[in-house]
Amino acid sequence: MGLVARAIETRGIPTVLVSTGRDLTQQVLPPRSVFVNFPMGNPFGKPGDAAMQRRVLCDALRLAET
């Protein structure tokens, strides 16, 4: 996804990658990324944990503003 994010950024659209794999993120170097320490496939945390999901989303949106 980091490679896709970079291609989208070249068109002037800001992107933020929510990543559960720090090593993979460092290899593809997306323009912006938020690392979360959750299992792969759960980048916004446990299903039904709306408070955590909101925090991750808000962090990603704040990063997109920069």
C-alpha positions as CSV (number, residue, x, y, z in Angstrom):
1,M,0.0,0.0,0.0
2,G,2.9,2.3,0.6
3,L,3.8,2.3,-3.1
4,V,0.2,3.1,-4.0
5,A,0.2,5.9,-1.5
6,R,3.3,7.4,-3.1
7,A,1.7,7.3,-6.5
8,I,-1.5,9.0,-5.3
9,E,0.6,11.7,-3.6
10,T,2.2,12.5,-6.9
11,R,-1.3,13.6,-8.0
12,G,-1.6,16.0,-5.1
13,I,-3.8,13.9,-2.9
14,P,-2.5,13.4,0.7
15,T,-2.5,9.9,2.0
16,V,-1.9,8.2,5.4
17,L,-1.0,4.6,5.8
18,V,-2.2,2.9,9.0
19,S,0.4,0.2,9.5
20,T,0.7,-2.9,11.6
21,G,4.0,-3.8,10.1
22,R,6.8,-1.4,10.9
23,D,9.5,-3.2,9.0
24,L,7.4,-3.4,5.8
25,T,6.5,0.3,6.2
26,Q,10.1,1.2,6.5
27,Q,10.9,-0.7,3.3
28,V,8.3,1.0,1.1
29,L,8.5,4.5,2.7
30,P,5.0,5.9,2.3
31,P,4.7,9.7,2.5
32,R,2.9,9.5,5.9
33,S,2.2,6.5,8.2
34,V,0.8,5.8,11.6
35,F,2.1,2.6,13.2
36,V,-0.3,0.7,15.4
37,N,0.7,-2.3,17.5
38,F,-2.2,-4.5,16.6
39,P,-2.2,-7.9,14.8
40,M,-2.1,-7.8,11.0
41,G,-5.6,-7.4,9.6
42,N,-6.7,-5.2,12.6
43,P,-5.2,-1.8,11.9
44,F,-7.9,-0.1,13.9
45,G,-7.9,-2.5,16.9
46,K,-10.4,-4.9,18.2
47,P,-13.8,-5.1,16.5
48,G,-16.4,-3.1,18.4
49,D,-13.8,-1.0,20.2
50,A,-15.2,2.3,18.9
51,A,-13.1,4.5,21.2
52,M,-9.8,3.0,20.0
53,Q,-10.9,3.0,16.4
54,R,-11.7,6.7,16.7
55,R,-8.3,7.5,18.3
56,V,-6.5,5.7,15.4
57,L,-8.6,7.6,12.8
58,C,-8.1,10.9,14.5
59,D,-4.3,10.4,14.6
60,A,-4.3,9.5,10.9
61,L,-6.4,12.6,10.0
62,R,-4.2,14.9,12.1
63,L,-1.2,13.5,10.2
64,A,-2.9,14.1,6.9
65,E,-3.2,17.8,7.7
66,T,0.6,18.2,7.9
